[in-house]
């Protein structure tokens, strides 16, 4: 009872109306005003992305072939291959890293790009904000690449060709940074 009264009193103070509450959906949308917020969620039940556009409703990108166990393996494989690549000469091909980046493109990022392009009509070279959780935090999502060539000889586009990726540790951090920019 005392706790609720103290929290209510704090929420009545200017600037503390959301004390101990999660950010509102409107705050999440405002945080992504320079590009959508993409929260990558991994649990024992499913792995997916929640996409918060600047306007409109939340969208989802599902990763039907990705499980939490698969993400943990991917995380370990990336760590191992990055360590091994550090001992390779620059001219040596990093086939294992390419295969991992291709898997990230095929199984995770392509689903997000489809939602961004087809459902939300986010134009190429727009900024997107990636907010990784769980095992996603150790996977270099920005390096996703199909490593394929089209029939006309051109290479398929990779994530860095399509969007400008930025990371945020939490959406609250992104919201606070936007609020700080307003006060300057």
C-alpha positions as CSV (number, residue, x, y, z in Angstrom):
1,X,0.0,0.0,0.0
2,X,2.8,2.5,0.9
3,X,4.6,1.5,-2.3
4,X,1.6,2.3,-4.5
5,X,1.1,5.7,-2.8
6,X,4.8,6.6,-3.2
7,X,4.8,5.6,-6.9
8,X,1.6,7.6,-7.4
9,X,3.2,10.6,-5.7
10,X,6.3,10.3,-7.9
11,X,4.1,10.0,-11.1
12,X,2.5,13.3,-10.2
13,X,5.8,15.1,-10.4
14,X,6.6,16.9,-13.7
15,X,8.5,14.5,-16.1
16,X,7.8,11.4,-14.1
17,X,4.3,10.4,-15.3
18,X,5.6,7.1,-16.6
19,X,7.8,6.2,-13.6
20,X,8.2,2.4,-13.4
21,X,6.1,2.0,-16.5
22,X,7.3,0.7,-19.9
23,X,7.6,3.3,-22.7
24,X,4.3,4.0,-24.4
25,X,3.8,2.9,-28.0
26,X,3.8,6.6,-29.0
27,X,7.2,7.0,-27.4
28,X,8.5,4.0,-29.3
29,X,7.2,5.4,-32.5
30,X,8.8,8.8,-31.8
31,X,12.1,7.2,-31.0
32,X,12.1,5.7,-34.5
33,X,11.3,9.0,-36.3
34,X,14.4,8.6,-38.3
35,X,13.7,5.0,-39.1
36,X,11.7,2.1,-37.7
37,X,12.7,0.4,-34.5
38,X,13.2,-3.4,-34.9
39,X,13.2,-5.4,-31.8
40,X,14.6,-8.9,-32.2
41,X,13.0,-11.3,-29.8
42,X,14.2,-14.8,-28.9
43,X,12.5,-17.1,-26.6
44,X,11.8,-20.8,-26.2
45,X,8.4,-20.2,-27.9
46,X,9.5,-18.3,-31.0
47,X,12.1,-16.1,-32.6
48,X,10.8,-13.0,-34.4
49,X,11.1,-9.3,-34.9
50,X,8.7,-6.7,-33.7
51,X,8.8,-3.7,-36.0
52,X,7.7,-0.3,-34.7
53,X,7.1,2.1,-37.6
54,X,7.0,5.9,-37.2
55,X,3.3,5.7,-38.1
56,X,0.8,2.9,-37.9
57,X,0.6,-0.4,-36.2
58,X,3.3,-2.8,-34.9
59,X,4.4,-5.3,-37.5
60,X,6.0,-8.7,-37.1
61,X,8.6,-10.6,-39.1
62,X,8.6,-14.3,-38.2
63,X,11.6,-16.6,-38.4
64,X,10.0,-20.0,-38.7
65,X,13.2,-21.9,-39.1
66,X,15.0,-20.2,-36.2
67,X,14.8,-21.5,-32.6
68,X,16.6,-20.4,-29.5
69,X,18.9,-23.4,-29.7
70,X,19.7,-22.5,-33.3
71,X,20.5,-18.9,-32.3
72,X,22.8,-20.1,-29.5
73,X,24.7,-22.3,-32.0
74,X,24.9,-19.5,-34.5
75,X,26.3,-17.2,-31.8
76,X,29.0,-19.7,-30.9
77,X,29.8,-20.4,-34.5
78,X,30.3,-16.7,-35.2
79,X,32.5,-16.2,-32.2
80,X,34.7,-19.2,-33.3
81,X,34.9,-18.1,-36.9
82,X,35.7,-14.5,-36.1
83,X,38.5,-15.6,-33.8
84,X,39.9,-17.9,-36.6
85,X,39.5,-15.2,-39.2
86,X,41.7,-12.9,-37.2
87,X,44.6,-15.3,-37.9
88,X,44.0,-15.4,-41.6
89,X,45.8,-13.4,-44.3
90,X,43.7,-10.7,-45.9
91,X,43.6,-12.4,-49.2
92,X,42.2,-15.6,-47.8
93,X,38.5,-16.3,-48.2
94,X,36.5,-16.6,-45.1
95,X,34.0,-19.2,-46.4
96,X,32.7,-20.1,-43.0
97,X,32.0,-16.5,-42.0
98,X,30.3,-16.0,-45.4
99,X,28.1,-19.1,-44.8
100,X,27.1,-17.8,-41.4
101,X,26.3,-14.3,-42.8
102,X,24.3,-15.9,-45.6
103,X,22.3,-17.9,-43.0
104,X,21.6,-14.7,-41.1
105,X,20.4,-13.1,-44.3
106,X,18.2,-16.1,-45.4
107,X,16.7,-17.0,-42.1
108,X,16.4,-13.6,-40.3
109,X,17.1,-10.4,-42.1
110,X,15.3,-11.2,-45.4
111,X,12.0,-11.6,-43.5
112,X,12.6,-8.1,-41.9
113,X,13.5,-6.5,-45.2
114,X,10.3,-7.9,-46.8
115,X,8.2,-6.4,-44.1
116,X,10.0,-3.1,-44.4
117,X,9.8,-2.9,-48.2
118,X,6.4,-4.5,-48.9
119,X,4.3,-3.7,-45.9
120,X,5.8,-0.4,-44.6
121,X,7.2,0.9,-47.9
122,X,10.4,2.0,-46.2
123,X,12.7,3.4,-48.9
124,X,16.2,2.1,-49.6
125,X,19.0,3.8,-47.7
126,X,16.7,4.7,-44.8
127,X,18.0,4.2,-41.3
128,X,16.7,1.3,-39.3
129,X,17.3,0.8,-35.5
130,X,18.1,-2.8,-34.4
131,X,17.4,-3.6,-30.8
132,X,18.6,-7.1,-30.2
133,X,17.7,-9.3,-27.2
134,X,18.8,-12.7,-25.9
135,X,21.2,-14.5,-28.3
136,X,20.5,-12.0,-31.1
137,X,22.9,-9.6,-29.2
138,X,25.9,-11.7,-30.2
139,X,25.1,-12.1,-33.9
140,X,26.4,-9.4,-36.3
141,X,23.0,-8.8,-38.0
142,X,24.3,-5.8,-39.9
143,X,26.7,-8.1,-41.8
144,X,23.9,-10.3,-43.2
145,X,24.6,-11.0,-46.9
146,X,23.2,-13.4,-49.4
147,X,26.5,-14.0,-51.2
148,X,24.6,-14.9,-54.4
149,X,24.8,-13.7,-58.0
150,X,21.7,-13.1,-60.1
151,X,21.3,-14.6,-63.6
152,X,22.4,-11.4,-65.2
153,X,25.7,-11.5,-63.3
154,X,25.0,-8.8,-60.7
155,X,25.3,-9.6,-57.0
156,X,22.2,-9.7,-54.9
157,X,21.9,-6.8,-52.5
158,X,22.9,-7.2,-48.9
159,X,21.6,-5.4,-45.9
160,X,24.1,-2.6,-46.0
161,X,23.1,-2.0,-49.7
162,X,19.4,-1.6,-48.7
163,X,19.4,0.1,-45.3
164,X,21.6,2.0,-42.9
165,X,21.7,0.0,-39.7
166,X,22.2,1.4,-36.3
167,X,22.0,-0.5,-33.0
168,X,20.4,0.6,-29.7
169,X,20.9,-1.5,-26.5
170,X,17.3,-0.8,-25.5
171,X,14.4,1.2,-26.8
172,X,14.4,3.3,-23.6
173,X,18.0,4.3,-24.4
174,X,16.9,5.4,-27.9
175,X,14.0,7.3,-26.4
176,X,16.2,9.1,-23.9
177,X,18.7,10.0,-26.6
178,X,15.9,11.6,-28.7
179,X,14.7,13.5,-25.6
180,X,18.2,14.7,-24.9
181,X,18.5,16.0,-28.5
182,X,15.3,18.0,-28.0
183,X,16.8,19.8,-25.0
184,X,20.0,20.9,-26.7
